[in-house]
Amino acid sequence: MTTSTRNTVKAKLVSETTLRKLRSFLPVMPFDSVGVGLRIKQARLEAGLTQEELAELADVSARSVQGWESGARIPFKHMSELSRLLKKSSEWFLYGDEEQEEGGVAQVRYMELLKRLGEVESQQQEILEALRSRLPGSPGDADQ
């Protein structure tokens, strides 16, 4: 097996294995899109805005706002703008949590994500070490 072929096989193995491992460790945070939509609607009404007015302020179409409020779409891309316009935190829109800042839910989730990322990094190192031990040649060849 040539060095080029060995490197291609190594890259493919790392890629496939890493993807499988990452899928099992990445945080899966399902969002209740209908709940998010209801909170957007609630905040819009509290602000005294129509869907059309919110759409104009957010520089989106009224149809987009309708889709968000119905739960058809979650406006991840526009969340910071909605937070600013409607004076609610992104966490409130996404989770409905009353706690918002300073040691609240967002801080706990951040720490959980850091822990999971550390676990992913450890798994990646284990995978790389296992692959290196299986490749023919010296460990120095596998690094190339």
N, C-alpha and C positions, 0 to 999 in steps of 0.2 A: 504494500500500500504506500503510495507516494505521500509526501508531506502535505501536498495540496488536498488530496483526497481525505487524508486523516483530519485535516483542519475543517473541511466541509462537514464530515461526519460528526466531528466534535461540536461544531456550531449548531448542527441540526439537533443533536442529542440535548445540548444545553438548552436550546430554545424550547423544544417540546416538553422537557422535564420541568424547566423553570415555569412555563405557562401552567402546567398541571398543578405544581406546588403553589404558585401564586394564587390560583383560583380558590384553593382551599383555605388560604390565609387572609386574603383581602377582606376587609370588612364589608359585609353585605348589609347595607342600611336601606331596607325597603321603605319607601315613602308611601304614605296614604295619599294618593293624588287627589282624591275627593276631599279629604280633610284639608289638604293644602289649599285647594280651590275655595273651600268654605271660609278659611281664614283670610284669604285674599279678599273675598267678597265682604266679609265682616269688616276688615280694615278699611276697605274702600268706602263702605257705607258710613263708618265712623268718621271718616275724613270728609264726608259730604260730597263725594264725587260720583258721577255716572261712569259707566264703563267707557264711554267715548272720551270723557274728560281725562280719565286715568290713562287711556291709550295715548292721547295727545301729549300728556305730560311725560309719559315713559317712552315716547317716540316709537310706538308700535301700533299695529292696527287694532281696531275695536274687536275684530274677530279673534285676535290673539288673546285679548283680555277675556273674551267669552270662553275660549278654550281653557284658559287657566282656571277660571271660576267653576267650570263644569267638571274639572278634574281630568280633562282629555290630555292636558300637558302640564308639566311642572316647569315653571319659568326659571330654571337654574341660571341661565345666562343673564337674566334681568333681575335676579334676586336682590342685589345690592341697590339697584335703582328703586325697586319697590320698597325696600326697607327705608330708604331715604324719603321717598314720597309719602309713604303711609305711616311713617314713624313707628315701625315695628322691627324687631330683629329678624334676621334670616332664620335663626333657630325657631323663633315663634311660628313663622310661616311653615317651616318644614316639619317641626315636631309638635307644635302647640304647647311647648313648655313655657311656663310662667317665669321660671328662673332664666335670667338671660346673660348676665355677665359676672365678672369677679367671682371665680370659684363655682360658678353655676354649671349647668348641664354642658355647655360648650367646652368648658375646661376639662370636665370628666371625659367627654368624648375625645378630646384632643389627646389626653394621656393614654386612652385605650388605643388610639390609632398609632401613637408612638411605640407602644408595647408590641402591637401586631407587626409594625414595620421592622422592629428588631428581630422578631421571630422569623420574618421572611428573609432577612439578611442572613441569619444563622442557617436557615434551610438552604439558601443559595450556596453558602460556603460548603456545606455538607455535600451538595450535589456536585459542585466543581471538584472537590477532593475525590469523590467516588469516580467521576469521569476520568480524572487524571490517572487514577490507579488502574483503570481498565484499558487505557490507550497503550499501544506498543511503544517502546522507546523510553527514554529517560523522562523524569518529571519536567526537565528543562525543555524538551521537545514539545510537550503538551501546552506549554505556556506560549509558544510561538504562534 
